[in-house]
Amino acid sequence: MSPTAKASFRRFWSQLPFFVWLVVLWMMLWGQFTVLAAITGIAVAIGVTKVFHLPAAELSGRVNLWYGLVFGLLFVGELVRGAVTVAWQALRPGETTSGIIAVPLRTDADLIMTHVAVTSSLIPGSLIVEADRERRILYLHVLGIRDRADAEEQRRHVLLWEERIVRAVGSRDDLAALRAPRKEATG
């Protein structure tokens, strides 16, 4: 196999998860998991990847199915808990408190930071308002923050999501960053 063919194969293999995700997303948008939806999804995914050529995302090449399953189950549970909590805060008498917290992440991977930000934003009651890539800090608006203890608890919660994501799909460097002593950031 020639060097250019090897490079093309490596590029195809590294982008395969994104390609499959585009096909699944297409099928979910149409609400059909049929052969026709899959074929049109493949055609759309080819078109999207050829027309909108984006730089390849750096994948770790490491996937731990057990931690991925744990992440998925805990995430679904957190969605339910967050929805109930937000509903209670909206219906109960009195003020609903909130705050903006800064969460310094331990890993340096853009993809992990993105996963943590999306996970945190999808859970009802919290929303990413800014991501400082250079300092690796996520800023979240969170409901139910009454004092510093609540802010610290929420910060620990986001860092736990970071840990779960790293254990599921992070690189060895990301795993090492989790084990390294934390540098406390102000904010």
Biotite code that builds the C-alpha atoms (Angstrom):
import biotite.structure as struc

atoms = struc.array([
    struc.Atom([0.000, 0.000, 0.000], chain_id="A", res_id=1, res_name="MET", atom_name="CA", element="C"),
    struc.Atom([1.429, 3.378, -0.987], chain_id="A", res_id=2, res_name="SER", atom_name="CA", element="C"),
    struc.Atom([2.017, 6.114, 1.618], chain_id="A", res_id=3, res_name="PRO", atom_name="CA", element="C"),
    struc.Atom([-0.803, 8.258, 0.213], chain_id="A", res_id=4, res_name="THR", atom_name="CA", element="C"),
    struc.Atom([-3.204, 5.301, 0.284], chain_id="A", res_id=5, res_name="ALA", atom_name="CA", element="C"),
    struc.Atom([-2.205, 4.603, 3.902], chain_id="A", res_id=6, res_name="LYS", atom_name="CA", element="C"),
    struc.Atom([-2.778, 8.260, 4.816], chain_id="A", res_id=7, res_name="ALA", atom_name="CA", element="C"),
    struc.Atom([-6.174, 8.221, 3.090], chain_id="A", res_id=8, res_name="SER", atom_name="CA", element="C"),
    struc.Atom([-7.138, 5.016, 4.894], chain_id="A", res_id=9, res_name="PHE", atom_name="CA", element="C"),
    struc.Atom([-6.016, 6.464, 8.253], chain_id="A", res_id=10, res_name="ARG", atom_name="CA", element="C"),
    struc.Atom([-7.998, 9.655, 7.595], chain_id="A", res_id=11, res_name="ARG", atom_name="CA", element="C"),
    struc.Atom([-11.069, 7.609, 6.619], chain_id="A", res_id=12, res_name="PHE", atom_name="CA", element="C"),
    struc.Atom([-10.751, 5.372, 9.693], chain_id="A", res_id=13, res_name="TRP", atom_name="CA", element="C"),
    struc.Atom([-10.331, 8.341, 12.061], chain_id="A", res_id=14, res_name="SER", atom_name="CA", element="C"),
    struc.Atom([-13.380, 10.098, 10.588], chain_id="A", res_id=15, res_name="GLN", atom_name="CA", element="C"),
    struc.Atom([-15.571, 6.984, 10.484], chain_id="A", res_id=16, res_name="LEU", atom_name="CA", element="C"),
    struc.Atom([-17.226, 7.637, 13.898], chain_id="A", res_id=17, res_name="PRO", atom_name="CA", element="C"),
    struc.Atom([-18.241, 11.146, 12.771], chain_id="A", res_id=18, res_name="PHE", atom_name="CA", element="C"),
    struc.Atom([-19.509, 9.805, 9.454], chain_id="A", res_id=19, res_name="PHE", atom_name="CA", element="C"),
    struc.Atom([-21.608, 7.155, 11.225], chain_id="A", res_id=20, res_name="VAL", atom_name="CA", element="C"),
    struc.Atom([-22.897, 9.829, 13.613], chain_id="A", res_id=21, res_name="TRP", atom_name="CA", element="C"),
    struc.Atom([-24.002, 11.971, 10.654], chain_id="A", res_id=22, res_name="LEU", atom_name="CA", element="C"),
    struc.Atom([-25.929, 9.021, 9.211], chain_id="A", res_id=23, res_name="VAL", atom_name="CA", element="C"),
    struc.Atom([-27.583, 8.275, 12.565], chain_id="A", res_id=24, res_name="VAL", atom_name="CA", element="C"),
    struc.Atom([-28.393, 11.962, 13.032], chain_id="A", res_id=25, res_name="LEU", atom_name="CA", element="C"),
    struc.Atom([-29.997, 12.051, 9.581], chain_id="A", res_id=26, res_name="TRP", atom_name="CA", element="C"),
    struc.Atom([-32.133, 9.033, 10.439], chain_id="A", res_id=27, res_name="MET", atom_name="CA", element="C"),
    struc.Atom([-33.140, 10.594, 13.767], chain_id="A", res_id=28, res_name="MET", atom_name="CA", element="C"),
    struc.Atom([-34.101, 13.841, 12.029], chain_id="A", res_id=29, res_name="LEU", atom_name="CA", element="C"),
    struc.Atom([-36.435, 11.925, 9.732], chain_id="A", res_id=30, res_name="TRP", atom_name="CA", element="C"),
    struc.Atom([-37.642, 9.696, 12.577], chain_id="A", res_id=31, res_name="GLY", atom_name="CA", element="C"),
    struc.Atom([-37.042, 6.606, 10.462], chain_id="A", res_id=32, res_name="GLN", atom_name="CA", element="C"),
    struc.Atom([-34.571, 3.813, 10.900], chain_id="A", res_id=33, res_name="PHE", atom_name="CA", element="C"),
    struc.Atom([-35.080, 2.247, 7.478], chain_id="A", res_id=34, res_name="THR", atom_name="CA", element="C"),
    struc.Atom([-32.795, 1.154, 4.662], chain_id="A", res_id=35, res_name="VAL", atom_name="CA", element="C"),
    struc.Atom([-33.873, 4.154, 2.561], chain_id="A", res_id=36, res_name="LEU", atom_name="CA", element="C"),
    struc.Atom([-33.122, 6.565, 5.433], chain_id="A", res_id=37, res_name="ALA", atom_name="CA", element="C"),
    struc.Atom([-29.703, 4.929, 5.890], chain_id="A", res_id=38, res_name="ALA", atom_name="CA", element="C"),
    struc.Atom([-28.879, 5.185, 2.164], chain_id="A", res_id=39, res_name="ILE", atom_name="CA", element="C"),
    struc.Atom([-29.944, 8.832, 1.954], chain_id="A", res_id=40, res_name="THR", atom_name="CA", element="C"),
    struc.Atom([-28.088, 9.470, 5.219], chain_id="A", res_id=41, res_name="GLY", atom_name="CA", element="C"),
    struc.Atom([-24.920, 8.032, 3.710], chain_id="A", res_id=42, res_name="ILE", atom_name="CA", element="C"),
    struc.Atom([-25.375, 10.221, 0.630], chain_id="A", res_id=43, res_name="ALA", atom_name="CA", element="C"),
    struc.Atom([-25.908, 13.323, 2.780], chain_id="A", res_id=44, res_name="VAL", atom_name="CA", element="C"),
    struc.Atom([-22.916, 12.431, 5.003], chain_id="A", res_id=45, res_name="ALA", atom_name="CA", element="C"),
    struc.Atom([-20.692, 12.049, 1.941], chain_id="A", res_id=46, res_name="ILE", atom_name="CA", element="C"),
    struc.Atom([-21.924, 15.386, 0.619], chain_id="A", res_id=47, res_name="GLY", atom_name="CA", element="C"),
    struc.Atom([-21.430, 17.140, 3.932], chain_id="A", res_id=48, res_name="VAL", atom_name="CA", element="C"),
    struc.Atom([-17.931, 15.742, 4.475], chain_id="A", res_id=49, res_name="THR", atom_name="CA", element="C"),
    struc.Atom([-16.836, 16.571, 0.913], chain_id="A", res_id=50, res_name="LYS", atom_name="CA", element="C"),
    struc.Atom([-18.399, 20.039, 0.637], chain_id="A", res_id=51, res_name="VAL", atom_name="CA", element="C"),
    struc.Atom([-17.692, 21.215, 4.199], chain_id="A", res_id=52, res_name="PHE", atom_name="CA", element="C"),
    struc.Atom([-14.242, 19.776, 4.639], chain_id="A", res_id=53, res_name="HIS", atom_name="CA", element="C"),
    struc.Atom([-13.419, 20.323, 8.308], chain_id="A", res_id=54, res_name="LEU", atom_name="CA", element="C"),
    struc.Atom([-10.109, 19.586, 9.968], chain_id="A", res_id=55, res_name="PRO", atom_name="CA", element="C"),
    struc.Atom([-9.994, 16.166, 11.532], chain_id="A", res_id=56, res_name="ALA", atom_name="CA", element="C"),
    struc.Atom([-10.739, 16.070, 15.239], chain_id="A", res_id=57, res_name="ALA", atom_name="CA", element="C"),
    struc.Atom([-8.023, 14.507, 17.303], chain_id="A", res_id=58, res_name="GLU", atom_name="CA", element="C"),
    struc.Atom([-9.467, 11.270, 18.629], chain_id="A", res_id=59, res_name="LEU", atom_name="CA", element="C"),
    struc.Atom([-7.629, 9.372, 21.321], chain_id="A", res_id=60, res_name="SER", atom_name="CA", element="C"),
    struc.Atom([-8.057, 6.060, 19.534], chain_id="A", res_id=61, res_name="GLY", atom_name="CA", element="C"),
    struc.Atom([-9.138, 4.660, 22.896], chain_id="A", res_id=62, res_name="ARG", atom_name="CA", element="C"),
    struc.Atom([-12.716, 3.739, 23.745], chain_id="A", res_id=63, res_name="VAL", atom_name="CA", element="C"),
    struc.Atom([-13.704, 2.012, 26.968], chain_id="A", res_id=64, res_name="ASN", atom_name="CA", element="C"),
    struc.Atom([-17.157, 0.529, 26.432], chain_id="A", res_id=65, res_name="LEU", atom_name="CA", element="C"),
    struc.Atom([-17.755, -0.093, 30.140], chain_id="A", res_id=66, res_name="TRP", atom_name="CA", element="C"),
    struc.Atom([-17.116, 3.533, 31.105], chain_id="A", res_id=67, res_name="TYR", atom_name="CA", element="C"),
    struc.Atom([-19.108, 4.645, 28.058], chain_id="A", res_id=68, res_name="GLY", atom_name="CA", element="C"),
    struc.Atom([-22.078, 2.608, 29.278], chain_id="A", res_id=69, res_name="LEU", atom_name="CA", element="C"),
    struc.Atom([-21.674, 3.959, 32.816], chain_id="A", res_id=70, res_name="VAL", atom_name="CA", element="C"),
    struc.Atom([-21.506, 7.502, 31.420], chain_id="A", res_id=71, res_name="PHE", atom_name="CA", element="C"),
    struc.Atom([-24.650, 6.973, 29.337], chain_id="A", res_id=72, res_name="GLY", atom_name="CA", element="C"),
    struc.Atom([-26.677, 5.517, 32.201], chain_id="A", res_id=73, res_name="LEU", atom_name="CA", element="C"),
    struc.Atom([-25.586, 8.179, 34.679], chain_id="A", res_id=74, res_name="LEU", atom_name="CA", element="C"),
    struc.Atom([-26.281, 10.886, 32.100], chain_id="A", res_id=75, res_name="PHE", atom_name="CA", element="C"),
    struc.Atom([-29.853, 9.673, 31.566], chain_id="A", res_id=76, res_name="VAL", atom_name="CA", element="C"),
    struc.Atom([-30.348, 9.577, 35.338], chain_id="A", res_id=77, res_name="GLY", atom_name="CA", element="C"),
    struc.Atom([-28.957, 13.094, 35.635], chain_id="A", res_id=78, res_name="GLU", atom_name="CA", element="C"),
    struc.Atom([-31.297, 14.332, 32.900], chain_id="A", res_id=79, res_name="LEU", atom_name="CA", element="C"),
    struc.Atom([-34.276, 13.067, 34.896], chain_id="A", res_id=80, res_name="VAL", atom_name="CA", element="C"),
    struc.Atom([-32.948, 14.439, 38.190], chain_id="A", res_id=81, res_name="ARG", atom_name="CA", element="C"),
    struc.Atom([-32.179, 17.811, 36.588], chain_id="A", res_id=82, res_name="GLY", atom_name="CA", element="C"),
    struc.Atom([-35.635, 18.049, 35.026], chain_id="A", res_id=83, res_name="ALA", atom_name="CA", element="C"),
    struc.Atom([-37.335, 17.280, 38.345], chain_id="A", res_id=84, res_name="VAL", atom_name="CA", element="C"),
    struc.Atom([-35.107, 19.769, 40.184], chain_id="A", res_id=85, res_name="THR", atom_name="CA", element="C"),
    struc.Atom([-35.776, 22.559, 37.675], chain_id="A", res_id=86, res_name="VAL", atom_name="CA", element="C"),
    struc.Atom([-39.516, 21.842, 37.753], chain_id="A", res_id=87, res_name="ALA", atom_name="CA", element="C"),
    struc.Atom([-39.481, 21.988, 41.561], chain_id="A", res_id=88, res_name="TRP", atom_name="CA", element="C"),
    struc.Atom([-37.547, 25.274, 41.554], chain_id="A", res_id=89, res_name="GLN", atom_name="CA", element="C"),
    struc.Atom([-40.021, 26.759, 39.086], chain_id="A", res_id=90, res_name="ALA", atom_name="CA", element="C"),
    struc.Atom([-43.122, 25.652, 41.003], chain_id="A", res_id=91, res_name="LEU", atom_name="CA", element="C"),
    struc.Atom([-42.100, 26.166, 44.615], chain_id="A", res_id=92, res_name="ARG", atom_name="CA", element="C"),
    struc.Atom([-42.816, 29.463, 46.339], chain_id="A", res_id=93, res_name="PRO", atom_name="CA", element="C"),
    struc.Atom([-39.946, 31.871, 46.863], chain_id="A", res_id=94, res_name="GLY", atom_name="CA", element="C"),
    struc.Atom([-36.993, 32.968, 44.823], chain_id="A", res_id=95, res_name="GLU", atom_name="CA", element="C"),
    struc.Atom([-35.045, 30.732, 42.509], chain_id="A", res_id=96, res_name="THR", atom_name="CA", element="C"),
    struc.Atom([-31.360, 31.304, 43.078], chain_id="A", res_id=97, res_name="THR", atom_name="CA", element="C"),
    struc.Atom([-28.651, 30.993, 40.471], chain_id="A", res_id=98, res_name="SER", atom_name="CA", element="C"),
    struc.Atom([-25.030, 31.807, 39.927], chain_id="A", res_id=99, res_name="GLY", atom_name="CA", element="C"),
    struc.Atom([-22.194, 31.688, 37.464], chain_id="A", res_id=100, res_name="ILE", atom_name="CA", element="C"),
    struc.Atom([-19.309, 29.408, 38.349], chain_id="A", res_id=101, res_name="ILE", atom_name="CA", element="C"),
    struc.Atom([-15.898, 28.848, 36.799], chain_id="A", res_id=102, res_name="ALA", atom_name="CA", element="C"),
    struc.Atom([-14.738, 25.259, 36.408], chain_id="A", res_id=103, res_name="VAL", atom_name="CA", element="C"),
    struc.Atom([-11.045, 24.779, 35.579], chain_id="A", res_id=104, res_name="PRO", atom_name="CA", element="C"),
    struc.Atom([-10.689, 21.492, 33.707], chain_id="A", res_id=105, res_name="LEU", atom_name="CA", element="C"),
    struc.Atom([-7.783, 19.156, 34.265], chain_id="A", res_id=106, res_name="ARG", atom_name="CA", element="C"),
    struc.Atom([-7.354, 17.905, 30.700], chain_id="A", res_id=107, res_name="THR", atom_name="CA", element="C"),
    struc.Atom([-6.069, 19.825, 27.708], chain_id="A", res_id=108, res_name="ASP", atom_name="CA", element="C"),
    struc.Atom([-7.933, 18.083, 24.876], chain_id="A", res_id=109, res_name="ALA", atom_name="CA", element="C"),
    struc.Atom([-10.354, 20.216, 22.862], chain_id="A", res_id=110, res_name="ASP", atom_name="CA", element="C"),
    struc.Atom([-12.655, 17.264, 22.268], chain_id="A", res_id=111, res_name="LEU", atom_name="CA", element="C"),
    struc.Atom([-12.886, 16.445, 25.982], chain_id="A", res_id=112, res_name="ILE", atom_name="CA", element="C"),
    struc.Atom([-13.589, 20.092, 26.785], chain_id="A", res_id=113, res_name="MET", atom_name="CA", element="C"),
    struc.Atom([-16.338, 20.086, 24.174], chain_id="A", res_id=114, res_name="THR", atom_name="CA", element="C"),
    struc.Atom([-17.860, 16.871, 25.539], chain_id="A", res_id=115, res_name="HIS", atom_name="CA", element="C"),
    struc.Atom([-17.855, 18.259, 29.083], chain_id="A", res_id=116, res_name="VAL", atom_name="CA", element="C"),
    struc.Atom([-19.419, 21.531, 27.925], chain_id="A", res_id=117, res_name="ALA", atom_name="CA", element="C"),
    struc.Atom([-22.157, 19.781, 25.949], chain_id="A", res_id=118, res_name="VAL", atom_name="CA", element="C"),
    struc.Atom([-22.875, 17.319, 28.754], chain_id="A", res_id=119, res_name="THR", atom_name="CA", element="C"),
    struc.Atom([-23.108, 20.132, 31.301], chain_id="A", res_id=120, res_name="SER", atom_name="CA", element="C"),
    struc.Atom([-25.381, 22.193, 29.055], chain_id="A", res_id=121, res_name="SER", atom_name="CA", element="C"),
    struc.Atom([-27.716, 19.300, 28.288], chain_id="A", res_id=122, res_name="LEU", atom_name="CA", element="C"),
    struc.Atom([-28.423, 18.649, 31.958], chain_id="A", res_id=123, res_name="ILE", atom_name="CA", element="C"),
    struc.Atom([-31.380, 20.837, 32.976], chain_id="A", res_id=124, res_name="PRO", atom_name="CA", element="C"),
    struc.Atom([-30.422, 23.620, 35.372], chain_id="A", res_id=125, res_name="GLY", atom_name="CA", element="C"),
    struc.Atom([-26.997, 24.424, 33.964], chain_id="A", res_id=126, res_name="SER", atom_name="CA", element="C"),
    struc.Atom([-25.781, 26.139, 30.820], chain_id="A", res_id=127, res_name="LEU", atom_name="CA", element="C"),
    struc.Atom([-22.321, 26.941, 29.481], chain_id="A", res_id=128, res_name="ILE", atom_name="CA", element="C"),
    struc.Atom([-22.018, 30.706, 29.056], chain_id="A", res_id=129, res_name="VAL", atom_name="CA", element="C"),
    struc.Atom([-18.357, 30.793, 28.047], chain_id="A", res_id=130, res_name="GLU", atom_name="CA", element="C"),
    struc.Atom([-15.441, 28.475, 27.414], chain_id="A", res_id=131, res_name="ALA", atom_name="CA", element="C"),
    struc.Atom([-11.936, 29.847, 27.907], chain_id="A", res_id=132, res_name="ASP", atom_name="CA", element="C"),
    struc.Atom([-9.874, 27.471, 25.774], chain_id="A", res_id=133, res_name="ARG", atom_name="CA", element="C"),
    struc.Atom([-6.466, 28.871, 26.648], chain_id="A", res_id=134, res_name="GLU", atom_name="CA", element="C"),
    struc.Atom([-6.959, 28.604, 30.409], chain_id="A", res_id=135, res_name="ARG", atom_name="CA", element="C"),
    struc.Atom([-9.183, 25.484, 30.113], chain_id="A", res_id=136, res_name="ARG", atom_name="CA", element="C"),
    struc.Atom([-12.035, 27.030, 32.103], chain_id="A", res_id=137, res_name="ILE", atom_name="CA", element="C"),
    struc.Atom([-15.753, 26.521, 31.546], chain_id="A", res_id=138, res_name="LEU", atom_name="CA", element="C"),
    struc.Atom([-18.139, 29.156, 32.890], chain_id="A", res_id=139, res_name="TYR", atom_name="CA", element="C"),
    struc.Atom([-21.600, 27.846, 33.730], chain_id="A", res_id=140, res_name="LEU", atom_name="CA", element="C"),
    struc.Atom([-24.842, 29.510, 34.749], chain_id="A", res_id=141, res_name="HIS", atom_name="CA", element="C"),
    struc.Atom([-26.380, 27.152, 37.316], chain_id="A", res_id=142, res_name="VAL", atom_name="CA", element="C"),
    struc.Atom([-29.761, 27.222, 39.034], chain_id="A", res_id=143, res_name="LEU", atom_name="CA", element="C"),
    struc.Atom([-29.949, 26.567, 42.757], chain_id="A", res_id=144, res_name="GLY", atom_name="CA", element="C"),
    struc.Atom([-26.660, 28.190, 43.777], chain_id="A", res_id=145, res_name="ILE", atom_name="CA", element="C"),
    struc.Atom([-27.206, 29.812, 47.179], chain_id="A", res_id=146, res_name="ARG", atom_name="CA", element="C"),
    struc.Atom([-23.669, 29.972, 48.583], chain_id="A", res_id=147, res_name="ASP", atom_name="CA", element="C"),
    struc.Atom([-20.039, 28.972, 48.026], chain_id="A", res_id=148, res_name="ARG", atom_name="CA", element="C"),
    struc.Atom([-20.724, 25.422, 49.159], chain_id="A", res_id=149, res_name="ALA", atom_name="CA", element="C"),
    struc.Atom([-23.339, 24.991, 46.413], chain_id="A", res_id=150, res_name="ASP", atom_name="CA", element="C"),
    struc.Atom([-20.917, 26.451, 43.860], chain_id="A", res_id=151, res_name="ALA", atom_name="CA", element="C"),
    struc.Atom([-18.160, 24.062, 44.975], chain_id="A", res_id=152, res_name="GLU", atom_name="CA", element="C"),
    struc.Atom([-20.550, 21.112, 44.814], chain_id="A", res_id=153, res_name="GLU", atom_name="CA", element="C"),
    struc.Atom([-21.548, 22.018, 41.253], chain_id="A", res_id=154, res_name="GLN", atom_name="CA", element="C"),
    struc.Atom([-17.879, 22.489, 40.312], chain_id="A", res_id=155, res_name="ARG", atom_name="CA", element="C"),
    struc.Atom([-17.073, 19.010, 41.663], chain_id="A", res_id=156, res_name="ARG", atom_name="CA", element="C"),
    struc.Atom([-20.040, 17.654, 39.717], chain_id="A", res_id=157, res_name="HIS", atom_name="CA", element="C"),
    struc.Atom([-18.717, 19.051, 36.402], chain_id="A", res_id=158, res_name="VAL", atom_name="CA", element="C"),
    struc.Atom([-15.242, 17.689, 37.145], chain_id="A", res_id=159, res_name="LEU", atom_name="CA", element="C"),
    struc.Atom([-16.818, 14.284, 37.767], chain_id="A", res_id=160, res_name="LEU", atom_name="CA", element="C"),
    struc.Atom([-18.372, 14.457, 34.278], chain_id="A", res_id=161, res_name="TRP", atom_name="CA", element="C"),
    struc.Atom([-14.944, 15.327, 32.900], chain_id="A", res_id=162, res_name="GLU", atom_name="CA", element="C"),
    struc.Atom([-13.504, 12.266, 34.629], chain_id="A", res_id=163, res_name="GLU", atom_name="CA", element="C"),
    struc.Atom([-16.247, 9.984, 33.283], chain_id="A", res_id=164, res_name="ARG", atom_name="CA", element="C"),
    struc.Atom([-15.750, 11.266, 29.742], chain_id="A", res_id=165, res_name="ILE", atom_name="CA", element="C"),
    struc.Atom([-11.968, 10.863, 29.952], chain_id="A", res_id=166, res_name="VAL", atom_name="CA", element="C"),
    struc.Atom([-12.350, 7.313, 31.259], chain_id="A", res_id=167, res_name="ARG", atom_name="CA", element="C"),
    struc.Atom([-14.711, 6.522, 28.362], chain_id="A", res_id=168, res_name="ALA", atom_name="CA", element="C"),
    struc.Atom([-12.881, 8.152, 25.419], chain_id="A", res_id=169, res_name="VAL", atom_name="CA", element="C"),
    struc.Atom([-9.857, 10.077, 26.683], chain_id="A", res_id=170, res_name="GLY", atom_name="CA", element="C"),
    struc.Atom([-6.245, 9.475, 25.743], chain_id="A", res_id=171, res_name="SER", atom_name="CA", element="C"),
    struc.Atom([-3.564, 8.186, 28.080], chain_id="A", res_id=172, res_name="ARG", atom_name="CA", element="C"),
    struc.Atom([-2.370, 11.785, 28.513], chain_id="A", res_id=173, res_name="ASP", atom_name="CA", element="C"),
    struc.Atom([-5.887, 12.792, 29.571], chain_id="A", res_id=174, res_name="ASP", atom_name="CA", element="C"),
    struc.Atom([-5.972, 9.955, 32.109], chain_id="A", res_id=175, res_name="LEU", atom_name="CA", element="C"),
    struc.Atom([-2.595, 11.078, 33.456], chain_id="A", res_id=176, res_name="ALA", atom_name="CA", element="C"),
    struc.Atom([-3.917, 14.653, 33.782], chain_id="A", res_id=177, res_name="ALA", atom_name="CA", element="C"),
    struc.Atom([-6.744, 13.359, 35.974], chain_id="A", res_id=178, res_name="LEU", atom_name="CA", element="C"),
    struc.Atom([-4.236, 11.742, 38.319], chain_id="A", res_id=179, res_name="ARG", atom_name="CA", element="C"),
    struc.Atom([-1.978, 14.810, 38.493], chain_id="A", res_id=180, res_name="ALA", atom_name="CA", element="C"),
    struc.Atom([-2.308, 17.109, 41.507], chain_id="A", res_id=181, res_name="PRO", atom_name="CA", element="C"),
    struc.Atom([-4.808, 19.902, 40.907], chain_id="A", res_id=182, res_name="ARG", atom_name="CA", element="C"),
    struc.Atom([-3.772, 23.508, 40.514], chain_id="A", res_id=183, res_name="LYS", atom_name="CA", element="C"),
    struc.Atom([-6.506, 25.603, 42.109], chain_id="A", res_id=184, res_name="GLU", atom_name="CA", element="C"),
    struc.Atom([-7.696, 28.475, 39.960], chain_id="A", res_id=185, res_name="ALA", atom_name="CA", element="C"),
    struc.Atom([-9.316, 31.590, 41.239], chain_id="A", res_id=186, res_name="THR", atom_name="CA", element="C"),
    struc.Atom([-12.667, 32.615, 39.897], chain_id="A", res_id=187, res_name="GLY", atom_name="CA", element="C"),
])
